[in-house]
Amino acid sequence: MAFVIAEPCIGTKDTACVNVCPVDCIHPRQDETQFEEIVQLYIDPDTCIDCGACVPECPVSAIFPLEDVPENWREYIDKNADWYKLSAEEYQAKWNEPGKTD
């Protein structure tokens, strides 16, 4: 995983990062059905190409290179990956938040 979205995104979900991503690895987008119910955006670790285009676009500085995620937000490394790899039910059980259904 190249980049991780952490806690500052919660409640903000500014999609400027989505708009600059050349490989569409940040979800949910505003046009996706789950956008309103999901509390933050997530980066797909299997799709991210480590370009860093998203980092300067984030108005709340929520996006970090994997190795630079602050210690107090390290759980977001797994949280981002899990949103893509776990079923919605498994994600809900693990993180107590809605999982990806699309």
C-alpha positions in Angstrom: 0.0 0.0 0.0 1.5 3.3 -1.0 -0.8 5.8 0.7 -3.3 5.7 3.6 -6.2 8.0 4.5 -6.4 8.6 8.2 -8.7 10.1 10.9 -8.7 13.7 9.7 -10.9 12.6 6.7 -13.7 11.5 9.0 -16.6 13.8 8.6 -14.8 15.8 5.9 -14.7 13.5 2.9 -13.4 16.3 0.6 -13.2 14.6 -2.8 -10.4 16.8 -4.3 -8.1 13.7 -3.9 -10.5 11.6 -5.8 -10.6 14.0 -8.7 -6.8 14.0 -9.1 -6.2 10.3 -8.7 -5.1 8.9 -12.1 -6.0 5.3 -11.3 -9.4 5.8 -9.5 -8.2 4.1 -6.3 -10.0 6.4 -3.8 -13.5 5.6 -2.8 -16.3 6.1 -2.3 -16.8 8.8 -4.9 -19.6 11.3 -4.6 -21.5 9.5 -7.4 -21.4 6.1 -5.6 -24.4 5.0 -3.6 -22.5 4.6 -0.3 -21.0 8.1 -0.3 -23.3 9.6 2.3 -23.2 6.7 4.8 -19.4 6.2 4.8 -17.6 8.3 7.3 -14.3 8.7 5.3 -12.6 8.0 2.0 -10.3 4.9 1.5 -7.4 4.2 -0.8 -7.3 0.8 -2.4 -3.8 -0.6 -1.7 -3.9 -2.9 -4.7 -4.7 -0.1 -7.2 -2.6 2.9 -5.8 0.4 3.5 -7.9 2.3 5.6 -5.3 2.1 8.8 -7.4 1.3 11.1 -4.4 -1.1 13.3 -6.5 -3.7 13.1 -3.8 -1.6 14.3 -0.9 -1.4 18.1 -1.7 -5.1 18.1 -2.6 -6.3 17.0 0.8 -7.5 20.1 2.8 -7.2 18.3 6.1 -3.9 16.6 5.6 -5.4 13.1 6.1 -3.3 11.3 3.4 0.1 9.8 4.3 2.7 7.6 2.7 2.4 4.2 4.4 5.7 4.6 6.3 4.7 8.1 7.5 1.3 7.3 9.1 1.5 8.8 12.6 1.7 6.2 15.3 -1.7 7.1 16.8 -3.4 6.5 13.4 -1.6 3.3 12.4 -4.9 1.3 12.5 -5.9 3.2 9.4 -3.4 1.2 7.4 -5.5 -1.9 8.0 -8.8 0.0 7.9 -8.1 1.2 4.3 -7.1 -2.2 3.1 -9.9 -4.0 4.9 -12.5 -1.7 3.2 -11.5 -3.2 -0.1 -10.8 -6.8 0.9 -13.4 -7.7 3.5 -17.1 -8.2 2.9 -19.4 -5.5 4.1 -20.4 -7.7 7.0 -16.9 -8.6 8.0 -15.8 -4.9 7.8 -18.8 -3.9 9.9 -18.0 -6.5 12.5 -14.3 -5.5 12.7 -14.6 -1.7 12.5 -18.2 -1.0 13.6 -18.8 1.0 10.4 -20.4 0.3 7.1 -18.3 -1.8 4.7 -18.0 -1.6 1.0 -21.1 -3.0 -0.8 -20.4 -1.9 -4.4 
